[in-house]
């Protein structure tokens, strides 16, 4: 999905908010002007997450920067979700179809997005969303395809999105380990800090290595920018019979790739709500090969 006007508007708002509280007004203005330069020189054909490292480089040049500025937020999100894991697991495995329920809970976890919501991420509200997870249906047609694909598959790749969210993704892996014991499970995280996206250490904290092989994509670009993947993650992608990609950034960077990808996410931005014709925070489950997308903002 190439960035559109709405994407650029959102990106620049996010970056200006980032420097708003900086005390040095001259640096603040100079940095803001360079942000607009990033937009002016943005290459054609790339997805919105591709531009974020360029913004980060500008910010670091003026104000310095931590290697992973959202590290503490990610750790805390993981800790909070681990506190909720036992109750979520009990709810999932208590259902007639635990895989369907696991997908519902995993999708709700996509709310934990400090890039989209910043300080508005509210774990009290997340508890309310989790309590209502079972009332948010998964597309029945795609779910049948998903089940059929799994029955014929020998390998499964989960491409993660945010830290904290990855704890609920674990439920999908637990069900697959039980119901498809012969399925080779791999989980792909980011290769370097990209907003609050999950890294290898977040996967380890969530207990993912006990369930699946963990690889990283070799990139600090949000999502799976296909031209920037490590050899290991490219091999995992090429070899996967079934792929589950979490979150908007993976959709933005992969849609139309032709792999057997099932996208699981909440619509959190104006472009997605218009593209899919749904209200904000609608849960989506769609397949790359069957998706019919009208993108008015391309």
N, C-alpha and C positions, 0 to 999 in steps of 0.2 A: 504494500500500500504506500504509494508515494505521498509525502506530506501535502496537505492542502492548506488553504488560508486559515481554517480553524485551527489546524495543528500549529502553524507558526504563531498565531495569536496566543495559544495556550502556552507554548514554549517560552515566548518572550515575557509573558506575564509571570510565569514561574521564576524566570531568571531575575527579573526586576524585583520581585518580592524577596529574592535571596539577598540582594544587596541593599535593600531599603534601609536597614538599620545600621549600616556602616557609617562610622563617624566622619570619615574624611570625604567631604562633599566633592572635592575635585576628582579624587580617585573614583568615587561613585559614578560621576558623570562620564568620565573617560571610559570606565568599564561598560556602562550602559551603551555608549556609542559603539563600542566594539561588539557588543552583543548583536546590535543591528547589522553590523558588518558580517557576522556569521550568517545571518539570514540572507543578506544580499548575495553572499557567495556560496550559498547552499547548492550542492550539485543536484541536478535533476535525477529523478528516479529513485531516490533513497527514501526509506521510511523515517518517520519522525525521530525514533531513538538514535538514529545514526548521527544526528546533529548534537546530541547532548555532550559527548566528550569534548567537542570544540568549545562549547560554552564553559565547561569545567576548566579548560586550559586558560581561557580568558580570565575567569574569576581567580584562579590560582596565581596568575601573573600579577594581579593587583592586590590581592588580599591574602595570598598564601592559602594553604588549604591542607586539611588532613587527608591522609591517604584514603580513608574510608569514612567520610564525614557522618554517615548514618549508622556507623557501627553500633553505637550504644542503643539507638532506637531498634535496630534489628535484633540485638541480643535480648532486649526487654520484650519485644514482640514474641520472640521464640519462647521465652520463659513463661509469659502469660498464656500462650497457647498450649504449652505442655501441661499447665495446670488444668486445662479444659479437655485434654486428650482422653482421659479415662472415661469421662461422661459421654463424650462424642462417640468413642468406640463402642460403649455399651449400647447407645442408641442405634448405631449402624448395624451391629451384629444381632440386635434384637428384631430387625426388620425381616420380612419375608424375602426381600431381595437386597442383601447388604451392598452389592456393587452399585445399584441404583442410588441407594441412600448415601454411600460414600462419595459418589459424584456430586450429590446435592450439598453435602457438607464441605467438600473440597472447593466447590464453586463459591460458597459463601465466604470462604477464606480469602477470596480475591478482594474483599473489602479492605484488607490490611494493606493499604497503599498510601505511604507517606508522600509520594510524589503527587498523586491526584488530590489527596485530602489534607496533607500537611498535618497541622496540629488538630485538625477536626476528626482524625481517626479516634473513635471512641469505643473502647472495649466493652463498655456497658451496652452500647448500641449493638456491637457485634454479638453479645450474648442474646439480644432480642432477635437478631437475624438468624443465629444458630437455632434458637427455639422454634423459628418458623421455617427452617430449611426444608422440612418434609412437605411443606405446602407449596413449594416452588418446583413445578414439574420439569423434568428433563424431556427434551423432544423425543417422543416415543419412537418415531421412525428411525432417527439416528441412533437411538439406544439399541434397537434391534440390530442395526448394521454393526454397531460396536460389539455386541455380544457375538454375532456371527463371525466377525473378524477375529475376535479373541479365540474362538473355538478352533479356528484354522491356523492360528499364529504360532510361531516358535519364539518370537522375541517382541518385547514391549519396551518402548522408550517414553519416559515421563520427562517433559521439559518444564522445569519449574519457573515460577515467577518470583513472588516476594518472600522474604524471610517472615516467619510467623505463619504465613499461609502454608508453608511447606509442611508444617506439623499436621495439618488437616489432609494434605496430599498423601501423607503416610497411610491414612485409612484405606485409600484406593489400593496401595501396594499390599497392605495386609490382606485385603479381600482377594486380590489376585494370587497371592502366595497360597492362600487356602483353596481357592476354586480352580486355579490353573497351575498345579504344581510343576508342570513341565515347562512353563513359560520363563524364558530368560528375561530378567528385569534389569533395566538400566535407568538411571536418573541423571539428567544433565542440568547443571547449575551454571551460573555465569563464571567467567574466567577472571574477572576483576571487578572492583566496586562499580556498580551502576545503580545509583539511587538506593532504594532499599531492597534490591533484588537479592535473592539467596545466593550465597557463595558456598564453597565446599564445607567451610566450618559451620555454617548454618545447617547444612544437611547432616553433618556429624552430630551436632547438638540435638537435632530432631530424631536421631536414631535411624536415619535412612540407610547407612551402610550395613545394618543387620538384615535389611530386606532386599537390597538391590546394589548393583555395582554403581558407583558414582563417578561421573566424568565431568569436566568443565568445558565450556565452549571456547576457551582461549581468548575471550573478548570482554572488554568493559563496556560494550554497547548493550543497552537494554534489549531484550528479545534475542532472536537468533538471526543476526545479520549473516546471510548465507555465504557472503564473500569473505567473512572474517573468522570462520570457524577453525578450531584446532583440528589436526588430523584425527585425533581420537574421537571428537564429537561428530565429525563428518562421517567417520566409519560407523558410529552408533546410529546416526540418522539414516545412512544408506542401508544399513542392515536391519532396521526395525520393521517388523510386519505391521505393527500398530503403534501409533504415536499419539500421546495425549499432551497437548500444549496448553499451559495455564496462562491466563492473563492477556491483557490487551497488547502489550509489547510484542509477545510472540505472534499474535494475530497480525499485527502491523508489519512485522518483518518477514512473515512466512506465507501469508495468504496468497494463493495462486502458485505455490511451489510445486504442486503435483504429488507430494508425498501423501501417504494415507494418514493424515493428521486430523485428529478430533480436537477442536478448540473449545475450551471450557473457561468461561470468564463472565464477569459482570460488565454491562455497558456503563462506563463511568464518564464518557466524554461526549460532547455535542456531535462530533462526527459519527461516532458509532450509533448513537441513538437515532440519528437521521438516516444513516446507511441501512440500519436494520428495521427502522420504523417502529421503534419500541420506546417506552419511557426509560428514564435514567434508572440505573440499578437493576434492570432486567437481566436475568441470568440466561446465558446462551450456551448451546451445545451444538456445534455444526462441524461438518466434515469438509476438508479442503477440496476434495474432488467433486462434491455435490453442491457446494455452496453457490447460490445465485445471488450475487451481491451487486446492488445498485449504489455506487459510490458517487454521490452528487458533488463531493468536495474535492475530487481528484484534481 
